[in-house]
Structures are given as structure tokens and as C-alpha cells.
């Protein structure tokens, strides 16, 4: 803490400084352990975390908890991190699982690579949300990308992720990355034809992410994209939110010439699946065939989940979903 006083301050006695690699004293370690043991959260009872949200009534995901690592109320939302018995560290916002160390690769790789590999030459990328850093980590792997900006409304998410999700937060350390803490809606208002790809890695359409599912936001994305630009947004679960998905697709189709829906399996998201809504300013865009082909050896080196065959398969959906998607996209105003 700095002082505004100009009066001289008596010198303090010299203190011994413990080297960074020297372990803490037993007393200090015990105090830290007790502080963590004293942490509590209303979603954790009897050693189990249980989701609470109105977005999927009548069901709830549960994970066994080994240790509560972090609890805080940020300016925007409730933030919880715990170490689970089977999924590693888990980030929870407002009672809903956002990411786990075990299955995060499925979401991060697909939401990044589906739009990037459908674009002929993605140089400038914007990520709205994605404060854990995982999408950044994947975007900078693409050889064409020259710069990526992340706009995250809640500073607590990057701060906490750097402490407890370091493999995801590694994305913040890349020299191509610029971070802006602020509202994505406001950030986009003066952007015209700037980005080749925009990825909206948002939580569900409640709380701080609600504005990211409105038609006015998709209009801002359209304006901010280059002439053949692509946007990709978190697209909810078709088992639970099919009408919401259809409504968003109808909206995006009125704004963009091309739009499509893809899905991926991820066990800790509701019903074990999550979707992606992709839209392009290019007419008749074929999102399902990746433009950038890489070898199987490169896929094995770069990714845990994504590959070219899975890219194509992501756009294959059940019949009842296909009917709803086609009806929404072809809906006449």
C-alpha cells in the first residue's frame, strides 16, 4: 500500500526473506490448509457439488469434491473453484460448471477450430468472454492468426483461472494476445470490418451473458467482421434449449447470409452435449468442410480432441434437431 504522507517513515527492522523455492514453515502450511478447510459454498454439501440453475429444471449435475479452493462474489457473479475427485479442478460461475480440467479440451478446441478452419485466412481474431484463457490457447495454434484480442467483462475469471487452471490460462501468456477487461457489447460498438473471426465464449443467457444472445449483439458482430468473416457462439444444448437455439438461428439468418449449427459431446455440460452457432458474411458458406488440412501427426501433436473428421461430424445432428434447425434457418419473416 502506498502512502500519501510526505513525512519521513522510520526504518523497519530488516526481515529475513524466504527464498521462493524454499517450502513454507509447518505453521504457515497448516494455516493455509485451515483457511481452505474453512471455505464453504451453498452448492457443496456432504462432499458433493450440485449445480443450481433455472436453465435446466428437473435435473442437476453433481461432482464429488475433494477440496474447495476458492470462493468469492465478484462484481458480476458468484465464483467457485474446487478440486473434484474425477475431473480435476472445476470453475463454477453462478452455480453452473464452466470448465473442468478433464474435459475442457472438447469445448475449447471445437469452438476455436470450427470457425478458424472454415475461414480461408484468419489473421485477426476476437474472443468475447472466455476469461479462463482456454480459447486463447487454441486460437494461437492456428498458423494464420497474427493477433487475438480477448474481451472479458469480469476480471475475476482470468485472475482466478491463472491461479487454479494454469493449463487453460497459459493462453494469456502468448505474445499475440491482448486482453481487454470490459463489456463485449460496448467494446464492439466502434468496430467496423476489423476481425476475420469472432468467437463468443459466453456462459448461459442469464446474468452478465444475457446481452450476448440478443439480435443487437449479433448485428454488432456482423459489423465488426471483415467481408468474409465468421462468428462462432456457444449454442446451448439441443436436449434442453431447442426453441432457444431455433430462435437464435432465425435471428442470425436474418443478419448473416449463412448460418449453421454444430454440436460436441462433453460430459460435464448439461445432458453431456453443447452446441455452436456459426454464421458467415459469405453466402452459401460450407462450414462443415475444413479449409485448412493438416496431417494426422500434426493433429496428434496439437490437439487432444479436434480432428478433421470430427469437424465434419460436428454438423451431423439428430433428425428432430435437423428439422428444427432447417425450419429456423428457412423461416420466412
BELDALIN-V501181 format. One line per field, one symbol per residue. psi: psi as a letter, one per 40 degrees, with the letter a starting at -180 (. if undefined). A space follows every 10 residues. Layout:
psi->???
//
This chain:
psi->hiieieiihi hiiiihhhid ehiiiddddd dddddddeii idehhfehhh ihiedgieih hiihhdhhdh hihaddihhh hihideeaih hhhfehhdii ddeddddddd ddddddeehd ghdhihhhaf eeedddddde dhddhdihhh hhdhdddddd dddegddded ddeheehhhh hihddddede hhfdidhhhh giaifiaeed deeidddddd dddeiidfih ihihfahedd fddddddddd dddedidhii hiiihhdeih efiiihhhii ehifhgdehh dhhiiddddd ddiddiiddd ddddehiidd ddddddddde hh.
//
